[in-house]
Amino acid sequence: MERTRNKKKLGGYPAAGVVISITLSLIVIGIFGILIIYSQELEQQVRQNIRVQVYLNSNLTETHRMQIENKLLSQDYVSKENGRGIVYVSRDDAAKKFIEETGEDFMKFIGDNPLHDAYLVTIDRKYHTIEEIEKIKAEIQHMNGVFQVYYVEGLIESVNSNVTKIGLILLGLITVLLFTVVLLINNTLRIALFSQRFLIRSMQLVGAKKWFILKPFLIRASGYGLLAGVISSLCLWSLTQYAQKNIEDLSILHNQNQFLTLLTVLLMLGIVVAVLSTLFSIRRYLRMSLDQL
């Protein structure tokens, strides 16, 4: 009875070590994926603040002002993301905001409001270069009724430079990380399958086909990969929920759709890597001679 209980089963090997190894690897990849999502959302937030400030001439009629607004809205360089690409700020609203922020009522000293009505024009990311912004500035400046056009010159260069650097760093790190994780999972499965090598050879000697031998190993490997994917997804979901509750404004960077896509990728990656690593390991044992085993 005891001998039957201890008898090895084809495709059976210790699950705990394999699942833990795959789970930890997927968590590391997932954390890195979350950082990529957050960096992309942060870039998007910064780029939405790249605006051209269009100041209008004083005493424009409402009709003339609306003509300028409609003309701006019809331009390709105006961002169409998140609703309207331009925001109107009246001279009275600008004065109230200035007084609230500084606590100084400048109109008491001047006796009049010297500010101008303005449009804040959000520029589409395709035009985020100095050359394009200068063209846009010149084009708007020539519109009838426009007093002045202004933008923060150093912001665009800084954003483009930092985005390029961060992109290259993340690309390099994700390449190294994926290679390391695949190697780790592959070695873990090879060690786990080492105890099955003589059972594999026994099946060969009795005439079992390769697919018959491979099938139970691949089924079990896919199960382990799926289980590891589920555990790692739950851990990452809990981690992001905890982080959003304790880190102010982090929820602004959390893109739920991209996060769910990441979890789906982790589930698939766990299955694919586990199955492929098992396949390569078993095929290696199938090709070995008895002396090599």
PyMOL commands that set and color helices and strands:
alter all, ss='L'
color gray80, all
select helices_A, chain A and resi 2-6+15-48+62-73+91-102+106-110+125-127+130-141+153-205+210-246+250-253+256-287
alter helices_A, ss='H'
color red, helices_A
select strands_A, chain A and resi 51-56+86-89+118-122+146-150
alter strands_A, ss='S'
color yellow, strands_A
deselect
rebuild
show_as cartoon
